[in-house]
Amino acid sequence: MGIQSKISSGDAMASGGIDTREHLVVVGNGMAGCRAVEEVLKRDSGRYRITIFGAEPRVNYNRIMLSPLLAGEKAFEDIVINDHAWYEENGIRLIAGDPVTAIDREMKTLTSRSGRVESYDRLMLATGSDPFIIPVPGAKLPGVVTFRDMDDVAAMLRAADESRNAVVIGGGLLGLEAAHGLSLRGMNVTVIHLMPTLMERQLDEAAGWLLKTALEGRGQTILTGADTECILGESKVEGVRLKDGRLIPADLVVMAVGIRPNTALAKEAGLAVGRGIHVDDHMVTSDPSITAVGECVEHRGLCYGLVAPLWEMCASLADGLTTGAASGYQGSVTSTKLKVSGIDVFSAGDFSGGEGAEDIVLRDATRGIYKRVVVKDDRLVGAVLYGDTADGNWYFDLLKKGEDISDIRDALIFGQAFASGGGAHADPKAAVAALSDEAEICGCNGVSKGGVVACIRNGAVTLDAVRASCKASASCGSCTGLVENLLAVTLGDEYAGERAEKTVCKCTSFTHEDVRRLILEKELKSIPQVMQELSWSTPDGCHSCRPALNYYLLCAWPAEHVEDPQSRFVNERMHANIQKDGTYSVVPRMWGGVTTPKELRAIADAAEKYGARMVKVTGGQRLDLFGIKKEDLPAIWGDLNAAGMVSGHAYGKALRTVKTCVGSEWCRFGTQDSTGLGIKTEQMTWGSWMPHKFKIAVSGCPRNCAEATIKDFGVICVDSGYELHIGGNGGIHLRGTDLLCKVETEQEALDYCAAFIQLYREEARYLDRTAPWVERVGLDYIKKRIVEDASGREALHARFLLAQSYLQKDPWAERAAGAEKELHQHIAEIRPFAVVGGR
């Protein structure tokens, strides 16, 4: 086939003539290739006409975020780096799903799998890397997959739907992330790792042990020092046998043992190739017309698989293609800052120790924190952090500069705040201000402190604006706090605080507060109305905004709201909590934690009748029935309803429980009837949908047996009345309550409770717990609205009771009465933006 002469819209000049600019063709539509193009456009946007070939039939996305995609924490739209609009706006022709198969260097053409022939003036190879498949018998069986792209994720999701047992070979980052995602999808997961320490390239033995213990605590089986002999099966995977004879059942095997540069295309074209494609400091290959960048290259004898070096390569390559800058890529000193299955880890430099090196170690097993720094000749040469990586960038800065640390040696292990003399109360903004401009802030996107500051000074004055402009904090989010502190440091008093500017999602520029206000002002009463009136960029919205809009409409118009089931989390649609094996748990409500023999008999009968595999007493003083099949949900609800028990809303962004102690009726220390007040409170508040889950407790005396001071609303009974507490949280980030006020009567306690809930319902952002909401708006504001403004409090109380009169319905009764057909409709109608909500 001859060279195609047809010119795409991106190849024509605005005047209608032929575009005579040099043609830059990029082979690889991944992170490195597109980042290099971005750098070229940044330096000289009109220099080249650009064509990008991609092997996958998709736009450029963030491969680092495949793990949360597998885990169900993100949708594909959330991990897109450059959407179709970016290609169009920059005049880039994207040829997706058609990989390049050959390069003719003499003719300066390349050929794709479909037979397309494209000429080039400059060619950029960004072919990335290939996953390594260990050469064991059975490695080619159906059911053996890798973890490198969207197709791999799709294969794993199919397996999670159809199978039970997964084996992941490889205990590095990718393997552990695959195991985490599959575990969350309900599979029994075993990780096989050849080395004695997980992630041995990033973690030392102690940190690796902590990580192994944490993952085992989440239900995974971790086998270290284990060597795979073969994969078993006839027509598909059935198991894995280790060299020590152990057999592990498997319906799915994920190979995650490493990667190697994809050099096949370059090698066939006759370019100089070693482990990777040989390049100079400007990423030029042995052919002056061809550059290469990313995981596929070898520079000064080294290949890199981390993003930070790749971004540095892209900048040097773009310099060479545009400005001709003399300085080029000099190689990288690397650090690794990762989130492994939700656990923060960091490492840099040589942490193996050795002769002349000294270790300084801090270990707090209770908090799951381990820190080790390695010092040699009064210089920091290595660091490993587990659980708390906040000082990782500072350690890396010290390591790269080779600074003398003798003056701060005694405080070095405690981090920058202590080392700078601020102690535990040092201002984190001062710490980030002290970082050098070269210090890395966002590892995922290779953005330095200087880059973030420049972005802010150019007008990006909110977190979302920074993310859109330079991508810092746009991926895993672990550097969000650093970016917020840089905003505060750079803008000073002009920085309003990030939370005040947070938009609902990427579909709109409106904040949560704007949307709530406009729903009332414009009398918008359905999700399509909101999206139409407020010019939503995505016609159907996304998995972030639809549940929020559904809640805001429900709160604003309780009498007129029409429920949109598809805009709820799957647990709320099913009115039960989905478990890792695909079955559900069912929790009937027990008022104030009090039950009767009749209710217990009904629960026991239901557990036996529907095959509950476990009956568990919850922390909220209820009974949870585990292992209920999806098809049995309407029937078990009907049986429990017949015994007078309603849904406990254990699945909902709603009132969960009201925990009580026995109080003055039974306890010799009790000052008031805490059980009675708890029952009245729960009967008043159950069924009330909230921005997030909401828990209440009533303790009969200051001994606080019901743990009222870590609840969203807590009551401590005292001799003279009732102390009311707000904004507690007993979860991952423990927060004690703030004292709202003290009242004298039960009725006042109930009225204040209703008013507080309604203020939270009307003003908090969807998915805000009361703890961050109270911290954002301030205790004084809440006291002013509820304690000091009696008429305002009464109005809030009245609005809460009015909403309850419309919304306080038992979904179990409705579903049981509507029969099984409706349930199956809900299951079948799950849309792409649906998300799995946990407890």
URKA-V593127 format. One record per helix or strand of 2 or more residues. SS is the DSSP state (alpha for helix, beta for strand). FROM is the first residue (numbers start at 1). TO is the last residue. If there is no record, write none. Layout:
# URKA-V593127
SS&FROM&TO + SS&FROM&TO
This chain:
# URKA-V593127
alpha&9&11 + beta&22&27 + alpha&31&43 + beta&48&54 + beta&60&61 + alpha&63&71 + alpha&76&79 + beta&80&82 + alpha&84&89 + beta&92&96 + beta&100&104 + beta&109&112 + beta&117&119 + beta&122&125 + beta&129&131 + beta&144&146 + alpha&150&162 + beta&165&169 + alpha&173&184 + beta&188&193 + alpha&205&217 + beta&221&224 + beta&228&232 + beta&239&242 + beta&247&249 + beta&252&255 + beta&259&261 + alpha&264&268 + beta&277&279 + beta&290&292 + beta&297&299 + alpha&307&321 + beta&335&340 + beta&343&349 + beta&357&364 + beta&369&376 + beta&379&386 + alpha&392&401 + alpha&406&414 + alpha&416&419 + alpha&423&425 + alpha&428&434 + beta&440&442 + beta&447&448 + alpha&449&457 + alpha&463&470 + alpha&480&494 + alpha&498&501 + alpha&512&521 + alpha&527&533 + alpha&545&556 + alpha&565&567 + alpha&570&574 + beta&577&578 + beta&584&588 + alpha&591&593 + alpha&597&609 + beta&614&617 + beta&623&628 + alpha&630&642 + beta&654&660 + alpha&663&665 + alpha&674&685 + beta&694&699 + alpha&708&710 + beta&713&718 + beta&721&726 + beta&738&743 + alpha&746&763 + alpha&770&777 + alpha&779&788 + alpha&790&807 + alpha&811&818 + alpha&820&828
